[in-house]
């Protein structure tokens, strides 16, 4: 099952949940980032639960 969660704050790419697994990172400020933008950026705080 593939469900759209939102758009990446960094690049605008759609971020999905695949079979219950979120394919990205949500920051403490409730911003969504794809894995590529999260690894390449240190501007936002990482969610310790990610």
BAFISE-206240 format. One record per atom (N, C-alpha, C, O, CB): residue number from 1; residue in three letters; x, y, z. Coordinates in nm, 4 decimals. Each point is the difference from the previous one (the first is absolute). Glycine has a CB too. Layout:
BEGIN
+------+------+----------+----------+----------+
: resi : resn :        u :        v :        w :
+------+------+----------+----------+----------+
:  NUM :  ALA :        X :        Y :        Z :
...
+------+------+----------+----------+----------+
***
This chain:
BEGIN
+------+------+----------+----------+----------+
: resi : resn :        u :        v :        w :
+------+------+----------+----------+----------+
:    1 :  UNK :   0.0842 :  -0.1172 :   0.0000 :
:    1 :  UNK :  -0.0842 :   0.1172 :   0.0000 :
:    1 :  UNK :   0.0892 :   0.1241 :   0.0000 :
:    1 :  UNK :   0.0977 :   0.0063 :   0.0747 :
:    1 :  UNK :  -0.2830 :  -0.1309 :   0.0472 :
:    2 :  UNK :   0.1530 :   0.2208 :  -0.2031 :
:    2 :  UNK :   0.0780 :   0.1224 :  -0.0146 :
:    2 :  UNK :  -0.0916 :   0.1185 :   0.0292 :
:    2 :  UNK :  -0.1024 :   0.0173 :  -0.0662 :
:    2 :  UNK :   0.2569 :  -0.1248 :  -0.1064 :
:    3 :  UNK :  -0.1178 :   0.1895 :   0.2721 :
:    3 :  UNK :  -0.0841 :   0.1126 :   0.0391 :
:    3 :  UNK :   0.0827 :   0.1280 :   0.0046 :
:    3 :  UNK :   0.1053 :   0.0041 :   0.0636 :
:    3 :  UNK :  -0.2543 :  -0.1585 :   0.0684 :
:    4 :  UNK :   0.1016 :   0.2580 :  -0.1987 :
:    4 :  UNK :   0.0680 :   0.1289 :  -0.0013 :
:    4 :  UNK :  -0.0120 :   0.0651 :   0.1376 :
:    4 :  UNK :  -0.1101 :   0.0128 :   0.0536 :
:    4 :  UNK :   0.0634 :   0.0146 :  -0.3011 :
:    5 :  UNK :   0.1603 :   0.0139 :   0.3047 :
:    5 :  UNK :   0.0011 :   0.0656 :   0.1306 :
:    5 :  UNK :   0.0111 :   0.1511 :  -0.0166 :
:    5 :  UNK :  -0.0659 :   0.0755 :   0.0716 :
:    5 :  UNK :   0.1708 :  -0.2797 :   0.0315 :
:    6 :  UNK :  -0.0221 :   0.2485 :  -0.1969 :
:    6 :  UNK :   0.0182 :   0.1426 :  -0.0236 :
:    6 :  UNK :   0.1138 :   0.0239 :  -0.0971 :
:    6 :  UNK :   0.0459 :  -0.0910 :  -0.0690 :
:    6 :  UNK :  -0.1335 :   0.1407 :   0.2974 :
:    7 :  UNK :   0.1324 :   0.0759 :  -0.2319 :
:    7 :  UNK :   0.1087 :   0.0369 :  -0.0906 :
:    7 :  UNK :   0.1245 :   0.0373 :   0.0807 :
:    7 :  UNK :  -0.0098 :   0.0565 :   0.1089 :
:    7 :  UNK :  -0.1573 :   0.0239 :  -0.2815 :
:    8 :  UNK :   0.2827 :  -0.1127 :   0.1181 :
:    8 :  UNK :   0.1277 :   0.0311 :   0.0639 :
:    8 :  UNK :   0.0182 :   0.1512 :   0.0041 :
:    8 :  UNK :  -0.0166 :   0.0680 :  -0.1013 :
:    8 :  UNK :   0.1167 :  -0.2869 :   0.0220 :
:    9 :  UNK :  -0.0662 :   0.2705 :   0.1959 :
:    9 :  UNK :   0.0224 :   0.1433 :   0.0173 :
:    9 :  UNK :   0.1232 :   0.0468 :  -0.0770 :
:    9 :  UNK :   0.0081 :   0.1169 :  -0.0377 :
:    9 :  UNK :  -0.1160 :  -0.1301 :   0.2630 :
:   10 :  UNK :   0.2032 :  -0.0756 :  -0.2492 :
:   10 :  UNK :   0.1226 :   0.0357 :  -0.0685 :
:   10 :  UNK :  -0.0110 :   0.0031 :  -0.1513 :
:   10 :  UNK :   0.0415 :   0.0973 :  -0.0630 :
:   10 :  UNK :   0.0753 :  -0.1944 :   0.2527 :
:   11 :  UNK :  -0.1723 :  -0.0085 :  -0.2492 :
:   11 :  UNK :   0.0001 :  -0.0101 :  -0.1464 :
:   11 :  UNK :  -0.1397 :  -0.0025 :  -0.0609 :
:   11 :  UNK :  -0.0140 :   0.0128 :  -0.1216 :
:   11 :  UNK :   0.2279 :  -0.1339 :   0.1406 :
:   12 :  UNK :  -0.3172 :   0.1048 :   0.0629 :
:   12 :  UNK :  -0.1362 :  -0.0021 :  -0.0517 :
:   12 :  UNK :  -0.0474 :  -0.1348 :  -0.0500 :
:   12 :  UNK :  -0.1114 :  -0.0116 :  -0.0510 :
:   12 :  UNK :   0.1472 :   0.2435 :  -0.0079 :
:   13 :  UNK :   0.0480 :  -0.3347 :   0.0731 :
:   13 :  UNK :  -0.0358 :  -0.1349 :  -0.0449 :
:   13 :  UNK :  -0.1065 :  -0.0594 :   0.0929 :
:   13 :  UNK :   0.0009 :   0.0262 :   0.1203 :
:   13 :  UNK :   0.2313 :  -0.0585 :  -0.2176 :
:   14 :  UNK :  -0.3230 :  -0.0469 :   0.0420 :
:   14 :  UNK :  -0.1016 :  -0.0678 :   0.0805 :
:   14 :  UNK :   0.0661 :  -0.1018 :   0.0917 :
:   14 :  UNK :   0.0899 :  -0.0728 :  -0.0422 :
:   14 :  UNK :  -0.2611 :   0.1058 :  -0.1398 :
:   15 :  UNK :   0.1271 :  -0.0383 :   0.3077 :
:   15 :  UNK :   0.0517 :  -0.0955 :   0.0980 :
:   15 :  UNK :  -0.1147 :  -0.0932 :   0.0368 :
:   15 :  UNK :  -0.1097 :   0.0450 :   0.0330 :
:   15 :  UNK :   0.2830 :   0.1210 :   0.0579 :
:   16 :  UNK :  -0.1468 :  -0.2966 :  -0.0970 :
:   16 :  UNK :  -0.1037 :  -0.1005 :   0.0191 :
:   16 :  UNK :   0.0250 :  -0.0867 :   0.1229 :
:   16 :  UNK :   0.1097 :  -0.0039 :   0.0557 :
:   16 :  UNK :  -0.1447 :   0.0033 :  -0.3012 :
:   17 :  UNK :  -0.0704 :  -0.0680 :   0.2849 :
:   17 :  UNK :   0.0059 :  -0.1065 :   0.0989 :
:   17 :  UNK :  -0.0242 :  -0.1292 :  -0.0774 :
:   17 :  UNK :  -0.1027 :  -0.0148 :  -0.0664 :
:   17 :  UNK :   0.0209 :   0.1646 :   0.2613 :
:   18 :  UNK :   0.1769 :  -0.2437 :  -0.1863 :
:   18 :  UNK :  -0.0111 :  -0.1275 :  -0.0705 :
:   18 :  UNK :  -0.0254 :  -0.1114 :   0.1015 :
:   18 :  UNK :   0.0857 :  -0.0304 :   0.0830 :
:   18 :  UNK :   0.0683 :   0.1127 :  -0.2677 :
:   19 :  UNK :  -0.2713 :  -0.1419 :   0.1773 :
:   19 :  UNK :  -0.0372 :  -0.1113 :   0.0882 :
:   19 :  UNK :   0.0272 :   0.0306 :   0.1473 :
:   19 :  UNK :   0.0466 :  -0.0867 :   0.0740 :
:   19 :  UNK :   0.0016 :  -0.0696 :  -0.2619 :
:   20 :  UNK :  -0.0772 :   0.2795 :   0.2305 :
:   20 :  UNK :   0.0162 :   0.0381 :   0.1399 :
:   20 :  UNK :   0.1354 :   0.0568 :   0.0356 :
:   20 :  UNK :   0.0218 :   0.0367 :   0.1155 :
:   20 :  UNK :  -0.1828 :  -0.2095 :  -0.0663 :
:   21 :  UNK :   0.2529 :   0.1814 :  -0.1437 :
:   21 :  UNK :   0.1332 :   0.0543 :   0.0261 :
:   21 :  UNK :   0.0147 :   0.1347 :  -0.0693 :
:   21 :  UNK :  -0.0099 :   0.0087 :  -0.1223 :
:   21 :  UNK :   0.1053 :  -0.2413 :   0.1439 :
:   22 :  UNK :  -0.0717 :   0.3375 :   0.0562 :
:   22 :  UNK :   0.0135 :   0.1347 :  -0.0524 :
:   22 :  UNK :   0.1324 :   0.0140 :  -0.0733 :
:   22 :  UNK :   0.1052 :  -0.0326 :   0.0551 :
:   22 :  UNK :  -0.2482 :   0.1221 :   0.1309 :
:   23 :  UNK :   0.1388 :  -0.0419 :  -0.3083 :
:   23 :  UNK :   0.1179 :   0.0092 :  -0.0856 :
:   23 :  UNK :   0.0585 :   0.1414 :   0.0040 :
:   23 :  UNK :   0.0187 :   0.0628 :  -0.1042 :
:   23 :  UNK :  -0.1127 :  -0.2435 :  -0.0447 :
:   24 :  UNK :   0.1225 :   0.2302 :   0.2685 :
:   24 :  UNK :   0.0551 :   0.1340 :   0.0167 :
:   24 :  UNK :   0.0239 :   0.0298 :   0.1465 :
:   24 :  UNK :   0.0056 :  -0.0904 :   0.0834 :
:   24 :  UNK :  -0.1226 :   0.1655 :  -0.2905 :
:   25 :  UNK :   0.1310 :   0.0547 :   0.2374 :
:   25 :  UNK :   0.0278 :   0.0444 :   0.1366 :
:   25 :  UNK :  -0.0926 :   0.1156 :   0.0334 :
:   25 :  UNK :  -0.0224 :   0.0880 :  -0.0832 :
:   25 :  UNK :   0.2642 :  -0.1617 :   0.0668 :
:   26 :  UNK :  -0.2958 :   0.0739 :   0.1379 :
:   26 :  UNK :  -0.0799 :   0.1118 :   0.0485 :
:   26 :  UNK :   0.0786 :   0.0666 :   0.1134 :
:   26 :  UNK :   0.0398 :  -0.0660 :   0.0960 :
:   26 :  UNK :  -0.2612 :  -0.0481 :  -0.1611 :
:   27 :  UNK :   0.2430 :   0.2449 :   0.0530 :
:   27 :  UNK :   0.0756 :   0.0737 :   0.1013 :
:   27 :  UNK :  -0.0900 :   0.0353 :   0.1179 :
:   27 :  UNK :  -0.1210 :  -0.0223 :  -0.0037 :
:   27 :  UNK :   0.2727 :   0.1147 :  -0.1746 :
:   28 :  UNK :  -0.0905 :  -0.0368 :   0.2833 :
:   28 :  UNK :  -0.0772 :   0.0427 :   0.1166 :
:   28 :  UNK :  -0.0980 :   0.1116 :  -0.0354 :
:   28 :  UNK :  -0.1002 :   0.0192 :   0.0688 :
:   28 :  UNK :   0.2920 :  -0.0845 :   0.0779 :
:   29 :  UNK :  -0.1630 :   0.1385 :  -0.2535 :
:   29 :  UNK :  -0.0879 :   0.1082 :  -0.0456 :
:   29 :  UNK :  -0.1080 :  -0.0518 :  -0.0947 :
:   29 :  UNK :  -0.0698 :   0.0786 :  -0.0641 :
:   29 :  UNK :   0.2598 :   0.0825 :   0.0893 :
:   30 :  UNK :  -0.2035 :  -0.2928 :  -0.0339 :
:   30 :  UNK :  -0.1003 :  -0.0670 :  -0.0837 :
:   30 :  UNK :   0.0219 :   0.0259 :  -0.1488 :
:   30 :  UNK :  -0.0963 :   0.0080 :  -0.0762 :
:   30 :  UNK :  -0.0652 :   0.0117 :   0.2644 :
:   31 :  UNK :   0.2879 :  -0.0065 :  -0.2302 :
:   31 :  UNK :   0.0346 :   0.0152 :  -0.1405 :
:   31 :  UNK :   0.0433 :  -0.1358 :  -0.0545 :
:   31 :  UNK :   0.0681 :  -0.0763 :   0.0685 :
:   31 :  UNK :   0.0008 :   0.3187 :  -0.0331 :
:   32 :  UNK :  -0.1087 :  -0.2718 :  -0.1585 :
:   32 :  UNK :   0.0308 :  -0.1278 :  -0.0630 :
:   32 :  UNK :   0.1170 :   0.0177 :  -0.0961 :
:   32 :  UNK :   0.0028 :   0.0943 :  -0.0791 :
:   32 :  UNK :  -0.2437 :  -0.1684 :   0.1012 :
:   33 :  UNK :   0.3377 :  -0.0178 :  -0.0145 :
:   33 :  UNK :   0.1140 :  -0.0023 :  -0.0912 :
:   33 :  UNK :   0.0181 :  -0.1411 :  -0.0536 :
:   33 :  UNK :  -0.0181 :  -0.0974 :   0.0731 :
:   33 :  UNK :   0.1293 :   0.2875 :   0.0513 :
:   34 :  UNK :  -0.0753 :  -0.2016 :  -0.2534 :
:   34 :  UNK :   0.0345 :  -0.1305 :  -0.0544 :
:   34 :  UNK :   0.1380 :  -0.0386 :   0.0546 :
:   34 :  UNK :   0.0704 :   0.0848 :   0.0548 :
:   34 :  UNK :  -0.2097 :  -0.0447 :  -0.2671 :
:   35 :  UNK :   0.1778 :  -0.1647 :   0.1983 :
:   35 :  UNK :   0.1289 :  -0.0441 :   0.0532 :
:   35 :  UNK :   0.1167 :   0.0727 :  -0.0654 :
:   35 :  UNK :   0.0983 :   0.0314 :   0.0671 :
:   35 :  UNK :  -0.1992 :  -0.2539 :  -0.0207 :
:   36 :  UNK :   0.0917 :   0.2498 :  -0.1763 :
:   36 :  UNK :   0.1083 :   0.0691 :  -0.0702 :
:   36 :  UNK :   0.0227 :   0.1397 :   0.0571 :
:   36 :  UNK :   0.1141 :   0.0376 :   0.0267 :
:   36 :  UNK :  -0.1677 :  -0.1683 :  -0.2336 :
:   37 :  UNK :  -0.0516 :   0.2070 :   0.2258 :
:   37 :  UNK :   0.0130 :   0.1363 :   0.0536 :
:   37 :  UNK :   0.0424 :  -0.0026 :   0.1466 :
:   37 :  UNK :   0.0752 :   0.0867 :   0.0446 :
:   37 :  UNK :  -0.2505 :  -0.0074 :  -0.2061 :
:   38 :  UNK :   0.1280 :  -0.1770 :   0.2354 :
:   38 :  UNK :   0.0361 :  -0.0092 :   0.1411 :
:   38 :  UNK :   0.1489 :  -0.0282 :   0.0177 :
:   38 :  UNK :   0.0631 :   0.0566 :   0.0892 :
:   38 :  UNK :  -0.2943 :  -0.1370 :  -0.0384 :
:   39 :  UNK :   0.2875 :  -0.0053 :  -0.1336 :
:   39 :  UNK :   0.1421 :  -0.0331 :   0.0089 :
:   39 :  UNK :   0.0875 :   0.1153 :  -0.0464 :
:   39 :  UNK :   0.1106 :   0.0177 :   0.0511 :
:   39 :  UNK :  -0.1676 :  -0.2571 :  -0.0870 :
:   40 :  UNK :   0.0096 :   0.3181 :  -0.0599 :
:   40 :  UNK :   0.0798 :   0.1073 :  -0.0573 :
:   40 :  UNK :  -0.0124 :   0.1327 :   0.0713 :
:   40 :  UNK :   0.0736 :   0.0934 :  -0.0317 :
:   40 :  UNK :  -0.0981 :  -0.2078 :  -0.1802 :
:   41 :  UNK :  -0.0664 :   0.1258 :   0.3073 :
:   41 :  UNK :  -0.0235 :   0.1290 :   0.0653 :
:   41 :  UNK :   0.0168 :  -0.0106 :   0.1508 :
:   41 :  UNK :  -0.0412 :  -0.0987 :   0.0609 :
:   41 :  UNK :  -0.1154 :   0.1613 :  -0.2450 :
:   42 :  UNK :   0.2163 :   0.0378 :   0.2430 :
:   42 :  UNK :   0.0118 :   0.0063 :   0.1459 :
:   42 :  UNK :  -0.0756 :   0.1209 :   0.0529 :
:   42 :  UNK :   0.0146 :   0.0351 :   0.1171 :
:   42 :  UNK :   0.2094 :  -0.1500 :  -0.1268 :
:   43 :  UNK :  -0.3050 :   0.1799 :  -0.0750 :
:   43 :  UNK :  -0.0735 :   0.1195 :   0.0400 :
:   43 :  UNK :  -0.1140 :  -0.0318 :   0.0963 :
:   43 :  UNK :  -0.0310 :   0.0812 :   0.0871 :
:   43 :  UNK :   0.0904 :   0.0210 :  -0.3057 :
:   44 :  UNK :  -0.1217 :  -0.2179 :   0.2046 :
:   44 :  UNK :  -0.1134 :  -0.0343 :   0.0839 :
:   44 :  UNK :   0.0409 :  -0.1031 :   0.1046 :
:   44 :  UNK :   0.0992 :  -0.0711 :  -0.0159 :
:   44 :  UNK :  -0.2562 :   0.1213 :  -0.1740 :
:   45 :  UNK :   0.0798 :  -0.0567 :   0.2954 :
:   45 :  UNK :   0.0278 :  -0.0940 :   0.1088 :
:   45 :  UNK :  -0.0554 :  -0.1361 :  -0.0361 :
:   45 :  UNK :  -0.1110 :  -0.0101 :  -0.0521 :
:   45 :  UNK :   0.1062 :   0.1957 :   0.2219 :
:   46 :  UNK :   0.0798 :  -0.2888 :  -0.1429 :
:   46 :  UNK :  -0.0464 :  -0.1362 :  -0.0283 :
:   46 :  UNK :  -0.0889 :  -0.0470 :   0.1151 :
:   46 :  UNK :   0.0224 :   0.0336 :   0.1163 :
:   46 :  UNK :   0.1874 :  -0.0844 :  -0.2518 :
:   47 :  UNK :  -0.3096 :  -0.0267 :   0.1001 :
:   47 :  UNK :  -0.0891 :  -0.0579 :   0.0985 :
:   47 :  UNK :   0.0697 :  -0.1211 :   0.0604 :
:   47 :  UNK :   0.0394 :  -0.0902 :  -0.0739 :
:   47 :  UNK :  -0.2465 :   0.1726 :  -0.0496 :
:   48 :  UNK :   0.2234 :  -0.0875 :   0.2546 :
:   48 :  UNK :   0.0691 :  -0.1138 :   0.0612 :
:   48 :  UNK :  -0.0711 :  -0.1336 :  -0.0202 :
:   48 :  UNK :   0.0605 :  -0.1054 :   0.0194 :
:   48 :  UNK :   0.0272 :   0.2637 :   0.1475 :
:   49 :  UNK :  -0.2148 :  -0.1554 :  -0.2054 :
:   49 :  UNK :  -0.0733 :  -0.1232 :  -0.0240 :
:   49 :  UNK :   0.0201 :  -0.0526 :  -0.1408 :
:   49 :  UNK :  -0.0486 :  -0.1088 :  -0.0310 :
:   49 :  UNK :  -0.1177 :   0.1827 :   0.1973 :
:   50 :  UNK :   0.2357 :  -0.0017 :  -0.2525 :
:   50 :  UNK :   0.0177 :  -0.0413 :  -0.1390 :
:   50 :  UNK :   0.1096 :  -0.1019 :  -0.0133 :
:   50 :  UNK :   0.0286 :  -0.0459 :  -0.1105 :
:   50 :  UNK :  -0.1080 :   0.2670 :   0.0361 :
+------+------+----------+----------+----------+
***
